[in-house]
Structures are given as structure tokens and as C-alpha cells.
Amino acid sequence: MKTHDGSLFQIGEVMKILGVTRKTLLVYEDMGLLTPAVKDEDNGFRFYTADNMTQIRSIRSLQALGLSLKEVAAYYYDTENMDAYLHRLLELRAILDRNIQMLQVRSAKPGDLTVHKTVLPRQVCFARRYSCADVSEAAVNLRDTYIAAARTGKMAMTARMFTMRMAQDAQELDLMCCIPVDGSFDGPERMEFAETPALCIYYRGPYEGTSAAIRALTEHVRKNGIETAGPFRSIYLEGPPSRGGRTADYITQVAVPVRA
């Protein structure tokens, strides 16, 4: 039941409308995140404004992103450390982006050449270039590059390794093998990539077939008058480590950077 002039809401109404518990609202109040418009100390009745309702929704949205209530409080009231909170939200966005990507990966079907928009992250890589006779030789060179990168002690643990096609011909295996490393790596093999928008296809199947995805992306770019901004990349999402010899289940993100 609404009270006063009808502009305030009882705690029971707030619970029903927003799907929160009384305990949750009291915790928000105890932490200084929420102040009821009216609070009766004798009987515990509380009444809330529409602004209170908006505040509750905002708090719950930040919690859904992964922030703790302590972090939410700091986000609202600590104006001295905004860079730290920005970094935390960017981390959470990166996690969300990875989860979205993996859902897209899992939904990839053999023969599905659907083009997706994506953003390739900023990365520092240990990189070596090879001219390969075939896919088997390319795999050996990628493995050797991985081993060399691992021995620097600077490998990044979560980013995916990839190869770049340096030649215009999709059949020619002039490859740059790139293994993500920590930004502090400063060896001669260091190559840095800026964050960039891209188009991609999640290709499911053996590595020999990725040229079909490259051709499909090339045709999509041509038909739509899109300007590319770098070589095609084959980013290895699922392969021998998790799929063994089941090459039909390998998943490669074939991507091309594009102008924003």
C-alpha cells in the first residue's frame, strides 16, 4: 500500500517490485548505500522514494557485474581512487567479453561461416615469422615459438596464441606466430598490438580448413566496402590440448582487424 501522497513505497512494495529481500535492503542501509525517505525507529517501518528505487536497481546492477558491496560503496563515495575502480570494472568487462566469446565458440557448428563483430584486445606478444610448406610445418613452428616464449618466463596465462597471415594469398603460409606475454617482456621478438575492432568467424574443424573462413571474411569485407586494418589472424581457442586428435572439434577464431 502506498502512503502519504502516494509518492512513497512501503518496504514490502519495494521487495515485491524489485525482487529483493528485507535483509538485503537493511544491509544496504547499514553500509550507507541506501537511506529511506522515512524511517520509524519505534516500529521499524520504512518508506522509499522513486529515487531510492533507482538507487537499489543501480546497486544490484553493479553487484551483477561482480562488484562486492564494499566495492559498490567505494565506487559511489571514494572519489580519491577512481582509477582503481575503473580498472576493476574494465577487468569485469574483459571477463564478461571472454564469457560471451566462449558461448559463441560453443555454438559454432561445422560449416557455419557467420560473421561476427568483435574487439581484438591490446596484447604484447613473443613473435616469430616463418614461411611454411604446409599446415603440419606451421604447427611445428607454432609449437617451437611457444616453447621459446615459455622459456622467457613472461608468458601471459589467459590470452590465446595466434598466427597472422602475412601474405595476401590465403593458401600461402607466410605466418607470424604470436604467443602473448607480459607487457614487461622486452626481447627482440616483442611485438605489440593495439586494441582494435574486427570481424571474425568462429570456425569449427581442422586447421587445414581455416582458409574457407578467410575467403568468407574477404568476400564479406569486399561486398560491404569495409576497410581492413591488418593481416588475418587465426586465434586458437580449442585444439589439441583439449580436443586431442578430434580435429572436427577444433575451434579457431579467424579474425581481421577493420577500421572503426
C-alpha positions in Angstrom: 0.0 0.0 0.0 1.3 3.5 -0.9 1.5 6.1 1.9 1.3 9.8 2.3 0.6 11.4 -1.1 1.1 8.2 -2.9 4.7 9.0 -3.9 6.4 6.7 -1.3 6.6 3.0 -1.2 6.5 0.7 1.8 9.3 -1.8 2.2 7.0 -4.7 1.2 6.2 -3.0 -2.1 9.9 -2.4 -2.8 10.6 -6.1 -2.1 7.9 -7.2 -4.5 8.6 -4.7 -7.3 12.4 -5.2 -7.3 12.6 -8.8 -6.1 14.8 -8.0 -3.1 14.6 -9.2 0.5 14.1 -7.1 3.6 17.5 -8.3 4.8 19.1 -7.1 1.6 17.6 -3.6 2.0 18.7 -3.4 5.6 22.3 -4.4 4.6 22.3 -1.7 2.0 21.2 0.8 4.7 23.8 -0.4 7.3 26.5 0.1 4.7 25.4 3.6 3.9 24.3 2.7 0.4 20.6 3.4 0.9 18.7 6.0 3.1 14.9 5.5 3.3 12.8 8.6 2.9 11.0 7.8 6.2 12.2 5.6 8.9 10.2 4.9 12.1 12.6 3.8 14.8 9.8 2.6 17.1 8.2 0.0 14.8 10.8 -0.4 12.0 8.6 0.9 9.2 10.4 2.3 6.2 9.2 4.2 3.2 11.1 4.8 0.0 11.1 7.3 -2.9 11.3 6.6 -6.6 14.9 7.8 -6.4 15.5 5.1 -3.7 14.2 2.5 -6.0 16.5 3.7 -8.8 19.4 3.5 -6.3 18.6 0.0 -5.4 18.4 -1.1 -9.0 21.8 0.6 -9.6 23.4 -1.3 -6.6 22.0 -4.6 -7.9 23.3 -3.9 -11.4 26.9 -3.3 -10.0 26.6 -6.5 -7.9 25.5 -8.4 -11.0 28.7 -7.3 -12.7 30.7 -8.9 -9.9 31.4 -6.0 -7.5 31.2 -6.7 -3.8 29.1 -4.4 -1.7 32.3 -2.9 -0.3 33.4 -2.2 -3.8 30.0 -0.7 -4.7 30.3 1.7 -1.7 33.7 2.7 -2.7 32.6 3.2 -6.3 29.9 5.7 -5.1 31.7 7.5 -2.4 35.5 7.2 -2.7 36.4 10.0 -5.2 40.2 9.7 -4.5 40.7 6.3 -6.1 38.7 6.4 -9.3 41.4 4.8 -11.3 41.3 1.7 -9.2 37.6 1.3 -9.7 37.8 2.0 -13.4 40.5 -0.8 -13.6 38.2 -3.2 -11.7 35.3 -2.5 -14.0 37.5 -3.0 -17.0 38.6 -6.3 -15.6 35.0 -7.3 -15.2 34.1 -6.2 -18.7 37.0 -8.3 -20.0 35.7 -11.4 -18.1 32.2 -10.8 -19.5 33.6 -10.4 -23.0 35.5 -13.7 -22.6 32.4 -15.5 -21.4 30.4 -14.1 -24.4 33.1 -15.2 -26.7 33.2 -18.7 -25.3 29.4 -19.0 -25.7 29.8 -18.0 -29.3 32.6 -20.6 -29.6 30.5 -23.4 -28.1 27.7 -22.6 -30.6 29.9 -22.8 -33.6 28.8 -25.6 -36.0 30.8 -27.3 -38.8 30.3 -25.2 -42.0 28.9 -22.2 -40.1 30.7 -19.1 -41.6 28.6 -16.5 -39.8 30.5 -13.2 -39.5 30.6 -11.6 -36.0 31.7 -8.2 -34.8 34.4 -8.3 -32.1 37.2 -6.4 -30.5 40.7 -7.8 -30.5 42.4 -6.9 -27.2 45.6 -5.0 -26.7 48.4 -7.5 -26.4 52.2 -7.9 -26.2 53.5 -11.0 -28.0 56.6 -13.0 -28.5 56.5 -13.3 -32.3 58.5 -15.2 -34.9 57.8 -15.3 -38.7 58.0 -18.4 -40.8 57.3 -19.4 -44.4 55.7 -22.9 -44.1 55.2 -25.6 -46.7 52.0 -26.9 -45.1 49.8 -26.9 -42.0 52.0 -29.6 -40.3 55.1 -27.4 -40.6 53.1 -24.4 -39.4 52.1 -26.4 -36.3 55.7 -27.3 -35.6 56.8 -23.7 -35.9 54.0 -22.5 -33.6 55.0 -25.1 -31.0 58.6 -24.1 -31.2 57.6 -20.4 -30.8 55.5 -21.4 -27.8 58.4 -23.2 -26.2 60.8 -20.2 -26.7 58.2 -17.8 -25.3 57.6 -20.1 -22.3 61.3 -20.1 -21.5 61.3 -16.3 -21.2 59.3 -16.7 -18.0 57.0 -14.0 -19.3 54.1 -15.8 -20.9 50.6 -14.5 -20.3 48.4 -17.2 -18.8 45.0 -16.4 -20.1 45.4 -14.8 -23.6 45.3 -17.0 -26.7 48.1 -17.6 -29.1 47.5 -16.9 -32.7 49.1 -16.7 -36.2 48.9 -13.9 -38.7 48.8 -14.5 -42.4 51.4 -12.1 -43.8 50.7 -12.9 -47.5 47.7 -11.8 -49.5 47.1 -15.4 -50.8 45.1 -17.4 -48.2 46.8 -20.6 -49.4 50.3 -19.2 -48.8 51.6 -20.0 -45.2 53.8 -16.9 -44.6 52.9 -16.8 -40.9 53.8 -14.7 -37.9 53.4 -16.9 -34.8 52.4 -14.9 -31.8 52.5 -16.0 -28.2 51.0 -13.5 -25.7 53.5 -12.4 -23.0 53.6 -10.0 -20.1 54.0 -6.3 -21.0 57.4 -6.2 -19.3 58.9 -8.6 -21.9 61.5 -6.6 -23.9 63.3 -9.1 -26.1 63.9 -8.8 -29.8 60.8 -10.9 -30.5 58.5 -8.4 -28.8 55.5 -7.3 -31.0 52.8 -5.1 -29.6 49.2 -5.0 -30.9 46.7 -2.2 -30.1 43.1 -2.9 -29.2 41.1 -2.9 -32.5 37.6 -3.6 -33.8 37.5 -6.7 -36.0 35.2 -9.0 -37.9 35.5 -12.7 -37.2 34.2 -16.2 -37.9 34.3 -19.0 -35.3 35.5 -21.8 -37.5 34.9 -25.4 -36.3 37.0 -28.0 -38.0 40.6 -29.0 -38.8 43.2 -26.3 -39.3 43.5 -27.1 -43.0 40.0 -25.6 -43.5 40.5 -22.2 -42.0 41.2 -20.8 -45.5 37.4 -21.2 -46.1 36.8 -18.8 -43.2 39.4 -16.4 -44.6 37.7 -16.4 -48.0 34.3 -15.8 -46.4 35.6 -12.9 -44.4 37.3 -11.5 -47.5 34.1 -11.7 -49.5 32.1 -10.1 -46.7 34.6 -7.2 -46.5 34.5 -6.7 -50.3 30.7 -6.8 -50.5 30.2 -4.3 -47.7 33.0 -1.9 -48.6 34.8 -2.4 -45.3 38.4 -1.3 -44.9 40.7 -3.8 -43.2 43.4 -2.6 -40.8 45.8 -5.6 -40.7 46.5 -9.2 -41.5 44.1 -12.0 -40.9 44.6 -13.8 -37.6 43.9 -17.4 -36.6 43.3 -17.4 -32.9 43.4 -20.9 -31.4 40.6 -21.3 -29.0 40.2 -25.1 -28.8 42.6 -27.6 -30.3 44.9 -30.5 -29.4 45.3 -29.7 -25.7 41.5 -30.0 -25.0 40.3 -31.9 -28.1 43.2 -34.3 -28.8 43.0 -35.8 -32.3 39.3 -34.8 -32.8 40.2 -32.2 -35.4 36.5 -31.8 -36.3 36.0 -30.2 -32.9 38.9 -27.7 -33.1 37.7 -24.1 -32.9 39.6 -21.3 -34.4 38.6 -17.6 -34.3 39.5 -16.3 -37.7 39.6 -12.5 -37.5 40.5 -9.5 -39.5 41.0 -6.0 -37.9 38.9 -3.3 -39.5 38.8 0.5 -39.5 36.4 1.9 -36.9 
